Amino acid sequence: MSDDSINIAAQVLQTEANGIITLKQSLDHSFTQAIELIMATQDRLIISGMGKSGHIARKIAATLASVGTPAYFVHPGEASHGDLGMICRGDAVMALSNSGETNEMGDLLQFCKRNQIKILGITSGKNSVLAKMSDVALVLPPAPEACPLSLAPTTSTTMMLALGDALAVALLEKRQFTPEDFAMFHPGGKLGQNLLKVSDLMHDASELPLVGEQTKMDDVLLEISTKSFGCAGVMGDDNMLIGVITDGDLRRWFASNPSLDASAGDVMTADSKYITEDALAVEAINLMKQHKITSLFVLGDSKKPIGIIHIHDCLRVGLS
């Protein structure tokens, strides 16, 4: 029985994979027209579908919204009972229906036509009502459903989902969507954590523990203790960072030179690690782990310190 189940699963996956390959081969100028229609939309892209197509429509809306195309789902049945008020003239509508003859979609399509709202249809019905009413129709190629009864939408919904992903990625490229843009829309979870920048977590210049190269060690100790970062940056005459004194540096110095007569320049580590504010926070924590340090100075132009980031700042937001 186990082998039979695996064979069935393999057949389903192969059938759906063949459908996607057929879809790939069927792509034509209408796909480019679909991208142009969405790019020309002034406001939002409304995505709608009934039944299984509706579930796919919800996912496509979520994907598009996450990569820079304002989109949301409107249920075609609810649209007939007041939700048409959610759709404005500056919007465009993407309607999904395998047959293209979904009755519940009728009011929504008529509303779009009356209000000159562009329609992008995704359907298997080349000569369907949806295809004919669409300003741009993306017609799915003929492909057998993976369901042995040819009743449950399987291959058709897989092709719709894949086509939605293709539109989302093409639009992402067209809009020159950056990792920074992605981080703005994904502040929570692991994705958001990994896309945080050093500038999002660092302490600003007012909190910096800084001393001059000639500062005596009693004042260095006071600065380190007061600012609570476990280190102090050593500044040269030109206000550039020339070194760092850490708790470890202090212990090693006083172990062999138990005197406060030394200056910061005598004790500092000249080849200190630092990072820039536009670096990812995950880069900062990796650098701290690699060199077994707990803080990094953030440098701007000309090696001038503009902030500091502590390992606890990274751990607090879930980076590790």
C-alpha positions as CSV (number, residue, x, y, z in Angstrom):
1,M,0.0,0.0,0.0
2,S,2.9,2.3,0.8
3,D,4.4,1.8,-2.6
4,D,1.0,2.4,-4.3
5,S,0.7,5.7,-2.5
6,I,4.2,6.8,-3.5
7,N,3.4,5.9,-7.1
8,I,0.2,7.8,-7.0
9,A,2.0,10.8,-5.5
10,A,4.7,10.6,-8.2
11,Q,2.0,10.5,-10.9
12,V,0.3,13.6,-9.5
13,L,3.5,15.6,-9.3
14,Q,4.5,14.5,-12.8
15,T,1.1,15.5,-14.2
16,E,1.3,18.9,-12.5
17,A,4.9,19.4,-13.5
18,N,4.0,18.7,-17.1
19,G,1.2,21.3,-16.8
20,I,3.7,23.9,-15.7
21,I,6.1,23.0,-18.5
22,T,3.2,23.4,-21.0
23,L,2.3,26.7,-19.4
24,K,5.9,27.9,-19.8
25,Q,5.9,27.0,-23.5
26,S,2.5,28.8,-24.0
27,L,3.7,32.2,-22.7
28,D,3.3,34.9,-25.3
29,H,2.9,38.6,-25.7
30,S,-0.2,38.6,-23.5
31,F,2.0,38.1,-20.5
32,T,3.9,41.3,-21.4
33,Q,0.6,43.0,-21.8
34,A,-0.5,41.8,-18.3
35,I,2.7,43.3,-16.8
36,E,2.1,46.6,-18.6
37,L,-1.6,46.7,-17.4
38,I,-0.5,46.2,-13.8
39,M,2.3,48.7,-14.0
40,A,0.0,51.3,-15.4
41,T,-2.6,50.8,-12.6
42,Q,-2.7,54.0,-10.5
43,D,-4.0,52.4,-7.3
44,R,-4.4,48.8,-6.3
45,L,-4.7,45.4,-8.0
46,I,-7.9,43.7,-6.9
47,I,-7.7,39.9,-7.2
48,S,-10.8,37.7,-7.2
49,G,-11.8,34.1,-7.7
50,M,-14.4,31.6,-6.6
51,G,-13.8,28.3,-4.9
52,K,-10.4,26.8,-5.4
53,S,-9.5,29.7,-7.8
54,G,-10.4,32.0,-4.9
55,H,-7.8,30.3,-2.6
56,I,-5.2,30.7,-5.3
57,A,-6.2,34.4,-5.8
58,R,-5.7,35.0,-2.1
59,K,-2.2,33.6,-2.3
60,I,-1.3,35.6,-5.4
61,A,-2.6,38.8,-3.7
62,A,-0.4,38.1,-0.7
63,T,2.7,37.5,-2.8
64,L,2.2,40.6,-5.0
65,A,1.6,42.8,-1.9
66,S,4.8,41.5,-0.3
67,V,7.0,42.4,-3.3
68,G,5.8,45.9,-4.1
69,T,2.5,45.6,-6.0
70,P,-0.4,46.8,-3.8
71,A,-3.0,44.0,-4.0
72,Y,-5.8,42.5,-2.0
73,F,-8.5,39.9,-2.4
74,V,-12.2,40.5,-2.9
75,H,-14.6,37.6,-2.8
76,P,-16.8,37.7,-5.9
77,G,-19.9,36.6,-3.9
78,E,-19.4,39.3,-1.3
79,A,-18.7,41.8,-4.1
80,S,-22.4,41.5,-5.2
81,H,-23.5,42.4,-1.6
82,G,-21.6,45.6,-1.0
83,D,-17.9,44.8,-1.4
84,L,-17.9,46.4,-4.9
85,G,-17.5,49.6,-2.9
86,M,-14.0,48.5,-2.2
87,I,-13.0,48.9,-5.8
88,C,-12.2,52.3,-7.2
89,R,-11.7,53.6,-10.8
90,G,-7.9,53.8,-10.4
91,D,-7.8,50.1,-9.6
92,A,-7.4,47.1,-11.9
93,V,-9.0,43.7,-11.4
94,M,-7.4,40.3,-11.8
95,A,-10.1,37.6,-12.1
96,L,-9.3,33.9,-11.8
97,S,-11.7,31.3,-13.1
98,N,-10.7,28.0,-14.7
99,S,-13.8,27.7,-16.8
100,G,-14.2,31.5,-17.2
101,E,-18.0,31.1,-16.8
102,T,-18.2,31.5,-13.0
103,N,-21.7,33.0,-12.3
104,E,-20.6,34.7,-9.1
105,M,-18.0,36.7,-11.1
106,G,-20.7,38.3,-13.3
107,D,-21.5,41.4,-11.1
108,L,-17.9,42.1,-10.5
109,L,-17.0,42.1,-14.2
110,Q,-20.0,44.2,-15.2
111,F,-19.1,46.7,-12.5
112,C,-15.6,46.9,-13.9
113,K,-16.9,47.5,-17.4
114,R,-19.3,50.3,-16.3
115,N,-16.6,52.1,-14.4
116,Q,-13.8,51.6,-17.0
117,I,-11.7,49.4,-14.6
118,K,-9.2,47.3,-16.5
119,I,-9.7,43.5,-16.2
120,L,-6.9,40.9,-16.3
121,G,-8.4,37.5,-16.7
122,I,-6.7,34.1,-16.0
123,T,-8.7,31.2,-17.3
124,S,-8.6,28.0,-19.3
125,G,-11.6,29.0,-21.3
126,K,-10.2,30.7,-24.4
127,N,-13.7,31.7,-25.6
128,S,-15.3,32.1,-22.2
129,V,-17.1,35.1,-20.8
130,L,-14.2,36.1,-18.7
131,A,-11.7,35.9,-21.6
132,K,-14.0,38.0,-23.8
133,M,-14.6,40.7,-21.1
134,S,-10.9,40.9,-20.2
135,D,-8.7,43.7,-21.4
136,V,-5.9,41.2,-21.2
137,A,-6.5,37.4,-21.0
138,L,-3.9,34.9,-19.8
139,V,-5.3,31.7,-21.1
140,L,-4.0,28.5,-19.5
141,P,-3.1,25.8,-22.0
142,P,-5.0,22.5,-22.1
143,A,-3.6,20.1,-19.5
144,P,-5.1,17.1,-17.8
145,E,-6.0,17.4,-14.1
146,A,-4.1,15.2,-11.8
147,C,-7.4,14.1,-10.3
148,P,-8.2,10.7,-11.8
149,L,-11.9,11.8,-12.1
150,S,-10.9,15.0,-13.8
151,L,-13.1,16.8,-11.4
152,A,-11.0,18.3,-8.6
153,P,-9.0,21.3,-9.7
154,T,-5.4,20.2,-9.4
155,T,-3.2,20.9,-12.4
156,S,-5.2,23.9,-13.3
157,T,-4.8,25.6,-9.9
158,T,-1.1,24.7,-9.9
159,M,-0.7,26.5,-13.2
160,M,-2.7,29.5,-11.9
161,L,-0.5,29.6,-8.8
162,A,2.7,29.3,-10.9
163,L,1.5,32.0,-13.3
164,G,0.8,34.3,-10.3
165,D,4.3,33.8,-9.0
166,A,5.7,34.5,-12.5
167,L,3.8,37.8,-12.6
168,A,5.0,38.7,-9.1
169,V,8.6,38.1,-9.9
170,A,8.4,39.9,-13.2
171,L,6.8,42.9,-11.5
172,L,9.5,42.8,-8.8
173,E,12.2,43.1,-11.4
174,K,10.3,45.8,-13.3
175,R,9.9,47.9,-10.2
176,Q,13.6,47.3,-9.2
177,F,12.4,46.0,-5.8
178,T,15.4,45.8,-3.4
179,P,16.1,43.7,-0.3
180,E,15.6,46.9,1.7
181,D,12.1,47.3,0.2
182,F,11.5,43.6,1.1
183,A,12.6,44.2,4.7
184,M,10.1,47.1,4.9
185,F,7.2,44.8,4.1
186,H,8.5,41.9,6.3
187,P,9.4,43.4,9.7
188,G,8.4,40.2,11.6
189,G,9.7,36.7,11.6
190,K,13.0,35.3,10.4
191,L,12.9,37.2,7.1
192,G,12.5,40.5,8.9
193,Q,15.3,39.7,11.3
194,N,17.8,38.7,8.6
195,L,17.0,41.9,6.6
196,L,17.5,44.3,9.5
197,K,20.3,46.8,8.9
198,V,22.9,47.9,11.4
199,S,21.3,51.4,11.3
200,D,18.1,49.9,12.6
201,L,19.8,48.6,15.8
202,M,22.8,50.8,16.5
203,H,23.1,53.3,19.3
204,D,23.7,56.8,17.9
205,A,26.6,59.2,18.4
206,S,25.3,60.6,21.7
207,E,25.9,57.2,23.4
208,L,29.4,56.5,22.0
209,P,32.2,55.6,24.5
210,L,35.1,57.7,23.0
211,V,38.5,58.8,24.3
212,G,41.4,60.6,22.9
213,E,44.7,58.9,22.1
214,Q,46.4,60.7,25.0
215,T,43.6,60.1,27.5
216,K,45.0,58.6,30.8
217,M,43.7,55.2,31.8
218,D,41.7,56.4,34.8
219,D,39.6,58.5,32.5
220,V,39.4,55.6,30.0
221,L,38.1,53.3,32.8
222,L,35.5,55.9,33.7
223,E,34.3,56.2,30.1
224,I,34.0,52.5,29.7
225,S,32.1,52.1,32.9
226,T,29.8,55.0,32.3
227,K,28.8,54.0,28.7
228,S,28.4,50.2,29.6
229,F,29.5,48.8,26.2
230,G,32.6,47.1,27.6
231,C,34.8,49.1,25.3
232,A,36.0,52.6,24.3
233,G,36.9,53.9,20.9
234,V,40.2,55.8,20.6
235,M,40.1,58.9,18.4
236,G,43.0,60.5,16.6
237,D,43.5,64.2,16.1
238,D,41.4,64.2,12.9
239,N,38.4,62.6,14.8
240,M,38.9,59.3,13.1
241,L,38.8,56.0,14.9
242,I,42.3,54.7,15.3
243,G,41.7,51.9,17.8
244,V,39.5,50.3,20.4
245,I,40.1,49.4,24.1
246,T,38.1,46.5,25.4
247,D,37.7,44.9,28.8
248,G,40.1,42.2,27.6
249,D,42.7,44.8,26.6
250,L,42.5,46.3,30.1
251,R,43.0,43.0,31.8
252,R,45.9,42.1,29.7
253,W,47.6,45.5,30.2
254,F,47.1,45.7,33.9
255,A,48.3,42.1,34.3
256,S,51.8,43.2,33.2
257,N,51.6,47.0,33.8
258,P,49.6,47.7,37.0
259,S,49.6,51.4,36.6
260,L,47.2,54.1,35.5
261,D,50.0,56.3,34.0
262,A,49.6,54.8,30.5
263,S,47.5,56.6,27.8
264,A,44.8,55.1,25.6
265,G,47.2,54.9,22.7
266,D,49.5,52.6,24.7
267,V,46.7,50.1,25.5
268,M,44.4,50.1,22.4
269,T,44.1,47.5,19.7
270,A,44.9,49.4,16.6
271,D,43.6,46.8,14.1
272,S,40.0,47.0,15.5
273,K,36.9,45.6,13.7
274,Y,34.1,47.9,12.6
275,I,31.1,47.9,10.4
276,T,29.1,50.4,8.3
277,E,25.5,51.5,9.0
278,D,24.1,50.1,5.7
279,A,25.4,46.5,6.5
280,L,23.0,43.9,7.5
281,A,22.7,43.3,11.3
282,V,23.3,39.6,10.7
283,E,26.8,40.6,9.2
284,A,27.5,42.5,12.5
285,I,26.7,39.5,14.7
286,N,28.7,37.1,12.5
287,L,31.7,39.5,12.8
288,M,31.4,39.7,16.5
289,K,31.1,35.9,16.9
290,Q,34.1,35.4,14.6
291,H,36.4,37.7,16.5
292,K,34.9,37.0,20.0
293,I,33.9,40.6,20.7
294,T,30.7,42.0,22.0
295,S,30.5,45.5,20.3
296,L,31.3,47.0,16.9
297,F,31.8,50.7,16.2
298,V,29.8,51.9,13.2
299,L,31.8,54.1,10.9
300,G,30.6,56.6,8.4
301,D,32.7,58.5,5.9
302,S,36.4,58.9,6.6
303,K,36.3,56.3,9.4
304,K,34.5,58.7,11.7
305,P,32.3,56.8,14.3
306,I,28.6,57.5,14.0
307,G,27.3,54.7,16.2
308,I,27.9,51.4,18.0
309,I,26.1,48.1,18.0
310,H,26.3,45.6,20.8
311,I,25.6,41.8,20.5
312,H,22.7,42.2,22.9
313,D,21.0,44.5,20.4
314,C,21.1,41.7,17.9
315,L,20.0,39.0,20.3
316,R,17.1,41.2,21.4
317,V,15.5,41.0,18.0
318,G,16.1,37.3,17.6
319,L,19.4,37.2,15.6
320,S,21.8,34.6,16.8
